[in-house]
Amino acid sequence: MIMPFLYVAPSKNKGRGVFTSDPIAKGSLIEVSPVIVMSGEERKLLDQTLLHDYIFEWGYEKDKCCMALGYVPVYNHSSKANCDYEMDYESEIIIIKTLRDISGGEELTINYNGIWNDKKPVWFEEE
């Protein structure tokens, strides 16, 4: 499920991103994405490809990975994210919800560290 007002468009200095054409209220469910779960061995192979930047660690032990379908892999990172994601391991889905009111035309972001307000640099920010 992807809300109909979401769309993918160019994002300044970030390639593509997910945007909204309509205002969205804080706490809104905006996407439920099924995932394809892969083993740790498969992750080692994926880490050698461009897909490394689009997969998520998966499972209670973080010993697997997944590829989310829908727009989830296209949300850009921000340490001041306006959306949060929740992983449901049993249902094999990722859920995206808004953390604050969002204006029409605004880009939607998540924190790749898994906690919406985590300020730690992510792998592509570290030097």
Secondary structure as GFF3:
##gff-version 3
##sequence-region A 1 127
A	DSSP	beta_strand	6	11	.	.	.	ID=ss1
A	DSSP	beta_strand	15	20	.	.	.	ID=ss2
A	DSSP	beta_strand	29	38	.	.	.	ID=ss3
A	DSSP	alpha_helix	40	46	.	.	.	ID=ss4
A	DSSP	three_ten_helix	50	53	.	.	.	ID=ss5
A	DSSP	beta_strand	56	58	.	.	.	ID=ss6
A	DSSP	beta_strand	64	68	.	.	.	ID=ss7
A	DSSP	three_ten_helix	72	74	.	.	.	ID=ss8
A	DSSP	beta_strand	76	77	.	.	.	ID=ss9
A	DSSP	beta_strand	83	88	.	.	.	ID=ss10
A	DSSP	beta_strand	93	98	.	.	.	ID=ss11
A	DSSP	beta_strand	107	110	.	.	.	ID=ss12
###
